[in-house]
Each structure stands twice: as C-alpha cells, then as structure tokens.
C-alpha cells in the first residue's frame, strides 16, 4: 500500500501525462527559488494570468488587462457562494471593460479562458501551496490552475490509514473553506480521494453530492485502473473536457434562502455531449465531419431524429436537460435553435420550467410556457430562432399536422425534447 506522499506524486504524474505543467508550491512561494507570489495571502498567480490574458485578448491594452487581473481577485461579497457565482459568470461571459482606442472610447469584454481554443490556455497543477488564512497557514494537497486561476482543489488521504478516509478529506476542505475562503472564490470542483476511492463535487456539495467519476473519453471508456483517482484525473481534468465542463455543466439554483451550486455527474456529462453531437448530425442534411466513435455515428444525417437518452429515477434528468439546452444553443451548426420541452404531466412541466428559469442567466434564454395549443402555435410562428418553450404532450399533439402548421416545415432548427416518467 502506498503512502499519502506517494499518492500525491502519482496524482501529479497523471496530470502531467494529460498535458499539465507542474510547479512545486515551495518553489513558487514568496521566499521560493522561483517566486511567483508576493506574499502567502496571494491566491492568483498574476504573472501567469496576465500572460494568458494577453494571448487571449491581444486587442485590449495591457494596462487594462493588468487592472482586470487584480480586479477579479477581490471577492464580490462577503458571502463565498455569491462571490463564486459572480466569478463563474465572468469565466463564461468575460469582464466588461472600457478603454481608449486613439480618440475613441471602446467597450469590450476580457475573456479569462479561451473555450474555443484549448491551446490558448495554460493548465498547471501545483502541490503544497501554502496560503495564510484566518487561523494561520493552510496547505491544500493539490490545486489545479487554468491561466493562473485556482479552479479546483484536491485533498488526499493516506490509503493505508483506515481512520483517514475520503470523508476526512471532505472535512478538511470544509475547514479550508472557512479559513482560506478566498481560494474558493474561483472554485469549479472539489475532489477528495484516498487513491482507491475518489469523488468530485461542487463548492456547496454535501457528502451525498460528491460523486465518483468512472469514465475518461466517453461512457464506454471505463478503464480498470488500480486507483479511481487516476480515472478522475484523466477523465475529468483532461484539458478539453474540463473546459467543456466549466462552460456547460455548472449550474446555480436557489433552494429557499440558500444558493446551491450543482455540477453534472459523469453519466450526465457524457450523455449530454453525445446527445448534442447526435442532434447536430440529425439536423444537418450533409452530416458533419465529427467521426468519433459513439452512438451519434448511428444517427442518419438530416433525419431530424437524434434518439433517446434514458435516465433512471433520481439520476438528474433536470440537470441533464438544462446542460443539453445550454450546449445545444451554442452550436453554430444549429443556427440558434428553438427548443420545445414536452412533458407528460403539468406538475413536471412546472418543475422543469422553474429549473430552467433559475438557469436563465447561464442559458441566456428566458423560458416561456405555452398555455394551450393555440398559444404554442403562435409562439413558434412568431420567432425565427432562439427561445425555450415548455408545453405538455396534450398541447403539442396537433402540431404534427404540417398542412395546418407550415412553420414546422419552414424551419429546420426547432428541437423537440420529450420527457416522460
């Protein structure tokens, strides 16, 4: 059985094997041999961040980028989850800036991550990164940085110590959230592991919401590694997959007075990615050049039939549907589609409508409900693109009559999602 230190080194090697750079926290500390921090309270690696901001935003003055790099390091509010939500929005939308271009004033957005070109970002893994908090120094085991921003924290425990399991690691992360909360303003994933077991969850996840990650490239790719942490590192943190995850698979919901952050499980992540790929193929008469192995290769180009995704009870249908909608709306081949969500019960229609409503900011679409068939027909006829419309199967039934409803013949980017129980 290996020690915790050996597990940490294995973890770092797995990150390096998928393209991450590595730095030791002691080396880049304020008093280290290759210092990248002015003091132990500094969380963001500003030099790395500025270098990548210049690469991603070459049209924006360096002085503006410097201001942005320090601006985002300051919490929006004293409430951690609210600051985290505000930062996540900046990751997706960019930071709005105004600057002079000659005699003209310009408004633009500084992108913190290049989601369209993985190579424009720097992926870095750091161990033993000392941070001064409210009760002294804390040293998380492993921190994952993208462009100098600490987006994930991994806490490890000794596989040989029966009293130090993954839940001890979970409690350690709760302590870090209290004592070095500024680290978690940027957080997109928390990971706990003793090597044999490994779980990933959101900033607000309780123990039940910390889930294993069983795949790497796709749903069928479930390697029999000795350590489940290796599967999680290579499957969840693979650069292109991690960017996709941040972009489309993170949600915020209001639960009474509490703001909750949710992230998709591995089954939702890969199911949605494959469903989107199948939908794009089904909508394109000439097909697309994506020839990855998977279910979507069985879809007939231009058939208009993307297929079925099965969910067991309690497996998170609503999260999958929101993520599917968000990712599909962003596909240029779909030409800003209109999505019609069809359910078989009024209560399910209302429940999903509320879920999508809470995600409206992320989706950049405010969903609407059709009260009856005539209203549904009018809504579809009145828009040429975009929008998310909720209806029940009873209201949608007559819309299959193409002679009576030519709008369905004229448009090729209406996507119907049916959900039954």
C-alpha positions in Angstrom: 0.0 0.0 0.0 1.3 3.4 -0.9 1.7 6.4 1.4 -0.1 9.8 1.1 3.1 11.4 -0.3 3.4 8.7 -2.9 -0.2 9.1 -3.9 0.3 12.8 -4.3 3.3 12.2 -6.6 1.2 9.7 -8.6 -1.6 12.3 -8.9 0.9 14.9 -10.2 2.3 12.4 -12.7 -1.3 11.7 -14.0 -1.8 15.4 -14.5 1.5 15.8 -16.4 0.5 12.8 -18.6 -2.5 14.7 -19.9 -0.6 17.9 -20.7 -0.5 19.9 -17.5 2.5 21.9 -16.4 3.8 21.3 -12.9 5.1 23.6 -10.2 6.0 22.9 -6.6 4.3 25.2 -4.1 7.6 25.7 -2.2 9.4 26.8 -5.3 6.9 29.5 -6.3 6.3 30.7 -2.7 7.2 34.3 -1.8 10.6 33.1 -0.5 11.0 30.3 -3.0 13.7 29.8 -5.6 11.3 30.8 -8.5 8.9 33.0 -6.6 5.6 33.9 -8.3 3.8 35.3 -5.2 4.4 38.5 -3.3 3.0 37.0 0.0 1.2 33.9 1.3 -2.2 35.6 1.1 -1.9 35.9 -2.6 -4.1 33.2 -4.3 -3.9 34.0 -8.0 -0.7 33.6 -10.0 -0.9 37.1 -11.5 2.1 36.8 -13.9 0.7 33.7 -15.5 -2.8 35.2 -15.7 -1.6 38.4 -17.4 0.5 36.4 -19.9 -2.6 34.3 -20.9 -4.9 37.3 -20.9 -2.6 39.0 -23.5 -2.6 35.9 -25.6 -6.4 35.5 -25.5 -7.2 39.3 -25.7 -4.5 40.8 -27.9 -6.7 43.7 -29.0 -7.1 45.0 -25.4 -4.3 47.3 -23.9 -2.0 45.6 -21.4 -2.8 48.2 -18.8 -6.5 47.2 -18.9 -5.6 43.6 -18.6 -3.5 44.3 -15.5 -6.4 46.0 -13.9 -8.7 43.1 -14.7 -6.3 40.5 -13.3 -6.3 42.3 -9.9 -10.0 43.2 -10.1 -11.2 39.6 -10.3 -9.1 38.5 -7.3 -11.3 40.6 -5.0 -14.4 38.9 -3.7 -17.7 40.5 -4.9 -19.4 40.0 -1.5 -18.5 38.5 2.0 -20.7 35.5 1.1 -18.5 32.9 -0.5 -21.1 31.2 -2.8 -22.3 34.6 -4.1 -18.7 35.6 -5.0 -18.2 32.2 -6.6 -21.3 32.6 -8.7 -20.2 36.1 -9.8 -16.8 34.8 -10.8 -18.3 31.9 -12.7 -20.3 34.4 -14.7 -17.1 36.3 -15.5 -15.5 33.0 -16.7 -18.3 32.4 -19.1 -19.0 36.0 -20.3 -15.7 37.8 -19.7 -15.0 41.0 -17.8 -16.6 44.2 -19.2 -14.0 46.9 -19.8 -13.9 50.4 -21.3 -10.7 51.9 -22.7 -9.4 54.5 -25.2 -8.5 53.4 -28.7 -7.0 56.6 -30.1 -9.6 59.3 -29.6 -12.5 56.8 -29.4 -13.9 55.1 -26.3 -14.4 51.4 -26.7 -16.3 48.8 -24.7 -15.3 45.2 -24.8 -15.0 42.0 -22.7 -11.8 40.5 -21.4 -12.0 36.7 -21.8 -10.4 34.9 -18.8 -10.4 31.5 -20.6 -10.5 30.7 -24.3 -13.2 28.0 -24.5 -12.9 27.7 -28.3 -9.1 27.0 -28.4 -7.7 24.8 -25.7 -4.1 25.7 -26.7 -4.6 29.3 -25.8 -4.9 28.4 -22.1 -2.2 27.3 -19.6 -3.0 24.2 -17.4 -1.0 24.0 -14.3 -1.0 21.6 -11.3 0.6 22.7 -8.0 1.2 20.8 -4.8 2.0 22.1 -1.3 0.7 25.6 -2.0 0.8 27.4 1.4 -1.9 30.0 2.0 -2.2 32.3 5.1 -5.7 32.2 6.4 -7.7 33.4 9.4 -6.1 30.8 11.7 -2.6 30.6 10.3 -1.1 28.8 7.3 -3.0 26.1 5.3 -1.6 23.9 2.6 -4.0 22.1 0.3 -2.5 19.0 -1.2 -3.1 19.8 -4.9 -4.5 22.8 -6.7 -5.4 22.9 -10.4 -4.9 26.3 -12.2 -6.1 27.4 -15.5 -4.4 30.7 -16.6 -3.2 31.3 -13.1 -6.7 30.9 -11.6 -7.1 28.2 -9.0 -10.2 26.4 -10.3 -10.0 23.1 -8.4 -8.7 21.8 -5.1 -7.8 18.1 -4.4 -7.4 16.8 -0.9 -5.8 13.4 -0.4 -5.6 11.0 2.5 -3.4 8.0 3.2 -4.8 4.8 1.6 -3.2 2.8 4.4 -4.8 4.7 7.2 -8.2 3.3 8.0 -9.1 6.4 10.1 -8.3 8.9 7.4 -10.7 8.1 4.6 -12.2 10.4 1.9 -14.6 11.9 4.4 -11.7 13.1 6.5 -10.5 14.8 3.3 -14.0 16.2 2.9 -13.9 17.7 6.4 -10.5 19.2 5.7 -12.0 21.0 2.7 -14.7 22.4 4.9 -12.0 23.8 7.2 -10.2 25.3 4.2 -13.4 27.0 3.0 -13.8 28.7 6.4 -10.1 29.6 7.0 -8.8 30.4 3.4 -12.1 31.3 1.8 -10.5 33.5 -0.9 -9.1 30.3 -2.5 -12.6 29.1 -3.2 -14.0 32.2 -4.9 -12.6 30.7 -8.1 -13.5 27.1 -7.4 -15.2 24.9 -10.0 -14.6 21.5 -8.5 -13.6 19.9 -5.1 -12.0 16.4 -5.2 -11.4 14.1 -2.3 -9.5 10.8 -2.6 -7.6 8.1 -0.8 -6.5 6.8 -4.2 -8.7 3.7 -4.2 -11.8 5.9 -3.9 -12.2 9.4 -5.5 -15.1 11.8 -5.6 -15.8 15.2 -7.2 -18.4 17.8 -6.2 -19.2 21.4 -6.3 -18.4 24.1 -3.7 -21.7 23.6 -1.9 -21.8 19.8 -2.3 -22.7 17.7 0.8 -21.4 14.1 1.1 -24.3 12.7 -0.9 -23.4 15.1 -3.8 -19.7 14.0 -4.0 -19.8 11.6 -6.9 -17.3 9.2 -8.5 -16.0 9.7 -12.0 -16.0 6.4 -13.8 -15.0 7.3 -17.4 -12.3 9.0 -19.4 -13.2 9.8 -23.0 -16.8 8.6 -23.2 -19.4 6.5 -21.5 -17.9 3.2 -22.7 -14.4 4.1 -21.7 -14.2 2.7 -18.2 -10.6 1.6 -17.6 -9.7 -0.8 -14.8 -7.0 1.4 -13.2 -5.8 0.4 -9.8 -6.7 3.8 -8.4 -10.0 5.5 -9.1 -8.2 8.8 -8.7 -6.4 8.1 -11.9 -9.7 7.8 -13.8 -10.9 11.0 -12.3 -7.8 13.0 -13.1 -7.6 11.7 -16.7 -11.3 11.8 -17.3 -12.5 14.9 -15.5 -9.4 17.2 -15.8 -8.4 16.4 -19.4 -8.0 19.9 -20.7 -10.7 19.9 -23.4 -13.1 18.0 -21.2 -12.5 20.3 -18.2 -13.1 23.4 -20.3 -16.3 21.9 -21.6 -17.4 21.0 -18.1 -16.9 24.5 -16.8 -18.6 26.0 -19.8 -21.8 24.0 -19.9 -22.1 21.7 -16.9 -22.1 24.0 -13.8 -25.4 25.4 -12.5 -26.6 27.6 -9.7 -30.0 27.1 -8.1 -31.9 28.9 -5.3 -33.1 26.5 -2.6 -35.2 28.6 -0.3 -32.7 31.1 1.2 -29.7 29.1 0.1 -27.8 29.4 -3.1 -26.7 26.0 -4.3 -24.0 25.2 -6.9 -24.6 22.0 -8.8 -22.3 20.1 -11.3 -23.2 17.3 -13.6 -22.2 13.7 -12.8 -20.1 11.7 -15.3 -23.2 10.0 -16.7 -24.9 13.3 -17.4 -21.7 14.9 -18.8 -21.1 12.2 -21.4 -24.8 11.6 -22.2 -25.3 15.3 -22.9 -22.2 15.6 -25.0 -23.3 12.6 -27.1 -26.9 13.8 -27.3 -25.8 17.2 -28.6 -23.5 15.6 -31.2 -26.4 13.3 -32.3 -28.7 16.3 -32.5 -26.3 18.3 -34.7 -25.9 15.3 -37.1 -29.7 14.7 -37.2 -30.2 18.4 -38.1 -27.6 18.6 -40.8 -28.6 17.2 -44.2 -25.0 16.8 -45.2 -23.9 15.5 -41.8 -20.8 16.8 -40.1 -17.1 15.9 -40.0 -17.2 14.6 -36.4 -16.3 10.9 -36.7 -15.7 10.0 -33.1 -16.9 6.5 -32.1 -20.2 6.6 -30.3 -24.0 6.4 -30.6 -24.1 9.5 -32.7 -22.4 7.7 -35.6 -25.6 5.6 -35.9 -27.7 8.8 -36.5 -28.8 9.4 -40.0 -27.7 12.9 -41.1 -30.6 15.2 -41.8 -33.1 12.6 -40.4 -34.4 15.0 -37.7 -34.2 12.1 -35.2 -31.5 12.4 -32.6 -32.5 9.5 -30.4 -33.3 8.8 -26.8 -31.4 9.3 -23.5 -32.5 7.0 -20.7 -32.5 8.2 -17.1 -33.2 6.1 -14.1 -35.3 7.7 -11.3 -33.3 10.2 -9.3 -30.4 10.3 -11.8 -30.8 14.0 -12.5 -33.0 14.5 -15.6 -33.5 18.2 -15.0 -29.7 18.9 -14.8 -29.1 16.9 -18.0 -31.8 18.8 -19.8 -30.5 22.2 -18.8 -27.0 21.3 -19.8 -28.2 19.8 -23.1 -30.1 23.0 -23.8 -27.2 25.3 -23.0 -24.7 23.3 -25.0 -27.0 22.9 -28.0 -27.9 26.6 -28.1 -24.2 27.3 -28.5 -23.6 25.0 -31.5 -23.1 27.2 -34.6 -24.5 24.4 -36.9 -27.9 24.7 -35.2 -28.3 28.3 -36.2 -29.7 29.4 -32.8 -32.4 26.8 -32.4 -35.7 27.0 -30.7 -36.1 24.3 -28.1 -39.5 22.9 -27.2 -39.6 20.9 -24.0 -42.5 18.4 -24.0 -43.5 16.6 -20.7 -46.4 14.3 -19.9 -47.6 16.0 -16.7 -48.5 19.5 -15.7 -46.5 19.3 -12.4 -43.4 18.1 -14.3 -43.8 20.9 -16.8 -43.9 23.4 -14.0 -41.0 21.9 -12.1 -38.7 21.9 -15.2 -39.9 25.3 -16.2 -38.7 26.6 -12.8 -35.4 24.8 -13.1 -34.8 26.3 -16.5 -35.9 29.7 -15.1 -33.2 29.6 -12.4 -30.6 28.8 -15.2 -31.8 31.6 -17.5 -28.7 33.7 -16.9 -26.5 30.8 -17.9 -28.7 29.8 -20.9 -29.1 33.4 -22.0 -32.7 32.5 -22.7 -35.7 33.1 -20.6 -38.1 30.1 -20.9 -41.8 30.6 -21.7 -44.8 28.3 -21.1 -47.5 27.7 -23.6 -50.9 27.8 -22.0 -52.6 25.9 -24.8 -52.2 24.7 -28.3 -53.0 28.0 -30.0 -50.5 29.8 -27.8 -47.8 27.2 -28.6 -48.6 27.6 -32.3 -48.4 31.4 -32.1 -45.1 31.3 -30.1 -43.5 29.1 -32.7 -44.8 31.1 -35.6 -43.7 34.4 -34.2 -40.0 33.6 -33.8 -37.4 32.6 -36.4 -34.8 31.4 -34.0 -33.9 31.1 -30.3 -36.1 30.5 -27.3 -37.0 27.7 -24.9 -40.7 26.8 -24.8 -42.4 24.5 -22.3 -45.5 22.5 -23.1 -47.2 19.2 -22.3 -47.8 16.4 -24.8 -51.5 17.2 -24.8 -50.9 20.7 -26.1 -48.3 19.6 -28.6 -50.3 16.8 -30.2 -51.9 18.7 -33.1 -48.7 20.4 -34.1 -47.7 17.4 -36.1 -50.2 18.4 -38.8 -47.8 20.0 -41.2 -50.5 21.3 -43.5 -52.1 23.3 -40.7 -48.8 24.4 -39.2 -46.4 25.2 -42.0 -43.9 26.8 -39.6 -42.7 23.3 -38.8 -42.0 22.8 -42.5 -40.2 26.1 -43.0 -37.8 25.8 -40.0 -35.1 23.2 -39.5 -33.9 24.3 -36.1 -36.8 23.5 -33.9 -35.6 20.9 -31.4 -38.3 18.9 -29.5 -37.2 17.4 -26.2 -39.7 14.9 -24.7 -39.5 13.9 -21.1 -41.8 11.2 -19.7 -42.0 9.4 -16.3 
